[in-house]
Amino acid sequence: MSSSFPLARRLRGSNDYDDIRIDIPASFTDVRQWLSERTCRSVVGNRWRNTLGLTRAIVGNRLPAKQSLFGSPIHDRHWFTRFQSYWSRVLGGVKIDLGDFFFLRSTYRQKCEDKNRLSDINWNDGTQHLANWQHPANLFHTFHFAFKDARVPVKGGASLARRSFGPGKRALEFGCGLAPMYAAWRRYFSHLPMQWTILDIENFPFHYACQLYGDDASCKCIPVAVENMDVPLAGQSQPYDVIYCQEVLEHSHAPLHAAKYLLDHLNTGGMLVFDYMQSDGHGLDTPAGVEGRQETIAFLRQHLDIVHPRQFTSWDFQSLTIGIRRK
C-alpha cells in the first residue's frame, strides 16, 4: 500500500524551472490509484489552538503589505514550504526560494494568458473542455491559487465559516480548485467534526489539492474525468448540508444543468454558497457560461431563499451569495 503521493508525469521538452510541462491526464491516473490505496489520517483539531490560529490569521491579514516580504502574508508561514515540497518532490522542479516563486508565477502567467493560444480555444465537447484546462501553460493556476489561498485565510470571511461549518454536517466543495473552504475548515475549525467532499475536473490546482488533502480522513477527493462531467457525484447518494460553488458557473459547459444537479444533492433547508461572475466568454470562461447565466440565476432564485446579501438585483450574484433550499 503506497503512502507517498505519486510523482507527476512530465511531457517531453520541458525543463525543471520555467517550462515544466505536466501530463495531467496521465498524472491523475496515478492519483486515482493512490486515492484508492492511501492510508487516511485524522485531522481533528483542538478548539483553542484553532481559535488562536484563526485570530492570528485575521490580525495578520489586516497588517500592511509592507510588513511582509513580496506582499506575502505573515499569518501563514507554512504556505510556501508546502508549495516548495510539491514543486520539488511531485513536479520535479529545482529548489526555489520565495523570489523564484514570484518570478515563476509571472512567467507561467504569461504562458497561460498568451493571446495566440487563447484565440484558438474552443468548447466543442467535453473532451475539448477538459483539454483547455489541462494545457501545460495552466500550471500558472497552481501558483495563483496557492498564493491566493495564503493571502485569504478564510474565503468569504470568518462569518461565512461560522455560518456554514458545524458538527456533523456533510459539505461539498464543487469545482474546488485548491479547495479553499476545506482548507479553512482544516486549519481553523477542525474541532467541529464534518465530512467533506472536494471535487473538480482533472486540472492543475486540484492535483495539488489531492496532494495536500487526499489522505485526510475527513475528506473525499473526487477527480472528474470527461465521462463523468455531467454526473460528477455518480455513486454518491447521500445529500449534503452545505455546497460551495464559487468561481465555477461562468466556466461551466452547462451551467443550468450544474445548478439543477447541485440542488438535487442538497438537503431541504441546506445551504448553497455560490457566485456567478459576469463574463465576456473569453479565455477559460465559456460561451455557455455567458449564454446560460440568466436562466440559471432564475432557476436558483426560484428554488432558493436568498439570505445573503440582503439586497440584490435580479441578475446579480457576482459576489458571494448564500441561498437556502426551499421545501
N, C-alpha and C positions, 0 to 999 in steps of 0.2 A: 504494500500500500504506500503510495507516494505522498509525502507530506510537504514537498517543495513545489512551489508554483512553477509550471513549465516555462522554459525559455521561449521567447518569441521566435518565430521563424522569419528569417531575413530573405529579401529579394536580392537577386544578383545586381551588382553595380553600385551598391550602397557603401558608405563608409561608416565610421564609428563615431561621427561627431555631428556635422552639419548636413548630412544627407543619408540619415538612417532610413531605410525603406523596409517596412514590416509587411509581411504577407498575413493580413488579419484573418481571412477565412481559414487558412491553414493553422494559424496560431490558436483560433477558437476551437478547432478540432481537438487540440491538446487540452485546452481549458475545460471543455466539456468532460473529457475523460478524467481530468483531475478533480473536478467538482463531484463526480460520481464516486470517487475513491477517498476523498480527503478525510482527515480526522478533524472533527469540529472542536472548537474551544469556546468556553464560556466568556462572555464579555460583560456580565452583570457587574455593575459598579457600586461604589459606596456613595450614598446620598450626599454626605457633607463634602467629600472630595469632588464630586461632580459640581455641586453648587459653588464651591470655591473656584473651580476651573472656569465655570461659566461667568462668574463675576470678574475674574481676571481677563477673560476674553472680551467682555463688553467694555470694560475700562480701557484695555489696551487698544481696542478698535477705535476709541474716541480720541486717542492721542494724536498729535500732529504727525504727518508722514515723515517730517524731517527728523523725527526721533528714531527712525528705523532705516536700516540700510536699503537703498534702492526702493524705498516705499514698502519694504517687506514688513508685514505685521509682526508685532512683538508678542502678541498673545499666544501664538502657536510656534514655538521654537523648533518643532519637530517636523513641520510640513516638508521642508527641503530635504531633511535626512531621509524621509520616506520616499520622496521622489528620486533622490540620488540613488537609493538602493534599487528602485525599479529600473531606472535608466541604465545603470551599470550591470546589474545582475540579470534582469529579464530581457531588456532590449539589446544588451551587449555594447552599450556606449562606453566611451572612455570616461575616466573620472572627471567630474566637473565641479566647479565651485559656484557660488551664487551669481558671480558676474557672468560666468558661462551660461547659466540658466537664462538670464535676461537677454543675452546675445542670441542664444538659440531660439528663444521664444520669438524674437523679432525675425530671425532668419526663416523659421518654419512658417511664420505668419505670411511672409511674402510669397512663399511657395503655395500656401493654402489659398491666398486671395489673388493669385495670378489670373488676370483678366482673360488671357488667351485660353486657359484651361476651363474657366467658368463659362466662357462663351459657347463652349461645345457641350455643356451639360444638358442632359435630357432625363425625363422621368417616364419613359415609355411603359415600363412594367416594374414589378417588384425587384427583379434581378438587377435592373439598372439603378433603381433607387438605392439598393444596398451598396452597389459598386461605387456610387457617388460618395458615400460616406467612408468607403474603405480605401479610397485613393491614398497612397503613401503620404501625400502632402498634408493630409488631415491629422497627422501626428501633432500638428500645432494645437489641436483642441485639447490634447492631454496637458500641454504646458498651460494653456489658457485656463482650464478648469482647475488644475492643481493650484495655481496661484489665486484664482478667484475664490476657491474654497477656503484657502488660508486667510484671505483678507476679510471674508464674511463668515464669522464663526457659526452663525445660525441663519440660514437663508430664510427670509421672511421675518426675521426678528425673534427674540425670545418669547414674545407674546403669542406668536403662531405656534411655537413649540409647546408652550404650556397649554394651549387650547386644543392641540391635536394629538399630543402624546398622552398616554395614560396606561396604567397597568392592565394587562390582559387584552389590549387592542391588537388587531391584525391590521398591518399597514402595507400598502403597495406604493412604491415609487416607480412610476411608469415613465419610460423614456428617460431614465435617470441620469445618464452620463456618468459622472463621478459620484452620484448618489449623495448630494449634499444634505438631504434631510436625514437619511440614515446616519451619515457621519456625525451630524449634530446630536442625534439621539445617543449614539455610541459614546461620544465624548462627554456629554453633559447631562444626559437623562437616562442612562442605562440602569439606574436604580429602579426605574419603572419597567418591569418586565413586559416586553412586547415581542410579537413575531412579525418579521419583516420579509417582504419580497421586493427585490430590486430587479428591474427588467429593462433591457434596451436591445436594439439591434446590435449586431456584431460590429462594433466600432472601436475607435482608439481609446476614448476615455473610459468606456465600460470594461475594456481589457484591464486597465489599471485598477478600476473599482473591484473587479474579480480578484485581483492580486491582493488588494488591501483587505477585503471583507469576505472573500469566498469561503474561508474556513471558520467563520463566526457561527456559533450555534443558533444565534437569534436571527440569522439572515439567510434567505434562499436567493441565490443569483440565477437568473434565467436569461441566457443569451438567446436572442431571437434570430433564427435563420430565415431565409427568404420564404420557405414553405409555410412558416408559421406567422408571417407578418400580420395577417388578418385575425389570427386566433392565438395570440402570444401566451394566453393563460390556459391553453388546452391541457386538460387533466387537473386543473385547479378548481375544484368545485365549491369550496367554502368561501363565502363572500368576505369582503374587507370592511373594516370600520372606518378607515380613512384612506383616501387615494390622493396622491400628489401627482399632478400632471402639469409641470411647469416648463415653459420654453419648448413645447412639443408640438402642439396642434398646427402651428404655421409650417412645420416640417413634414407633416403627415401627407401620405398619398391618398388618404380617405378620412378627413377629419370628422365628418358626421358619423361614419361607422365607428371610429375610435371613441367618440363621445358616448354613443349608444352602448358600445361594448363595455366601457368603464362603468356606466351606471348599472349594467346588468350584473356586475361583480361588486357592487356597493350595497351594503345593508341599507334597508329603510331607516332613515334617521342618521345614516352615515355621512361623513364629510368628504366633499371633493374640493381639493385645493388646486387651483388652476389659473392659467392666464392664456391669452390668445393674442399674440402680438400682431399689430397691423404691419403687413409686409407688402413689398412690391414683387415678390416671387423670384428675386434674383438670388444667385448663389445657391445655398442649400435650403432656402425656403422654396416650397413647391408651388407651382401654379394651382394645384388642387387646394393647397392651404389658403391661397388668396380667394379662389372662387367659392370655396365652401364655408367661408367664415360666417356669413350672416345666418345661413340656415343652421349651422352648428350652434351658434350662440342662441338662436331662437329655440332650438331644442333644449339646450341646457336651462334656459330661463323657464321653460315650460315644466321641467321636472325637478328644479331645484329652488329652494328658498335661499335667496342670497342674503347672507348675514354680514358679509364684509366685501367691499366697503358699503357704508350706509347709503351713500348717494352714488348712483351710477347711471350712465346713459344706455340707450337701447343696444348700441353696438360697440360698447367699450371693451371691458375685460382685458385691457392691455397690461394692467397692473395686477398684483395679487388679488385673487377673488376666492372667496370661500362660500360654498353652497352646501345646503343640507338636503339630502334626497327626500323628496316627498313620498308619502304612502301611495 
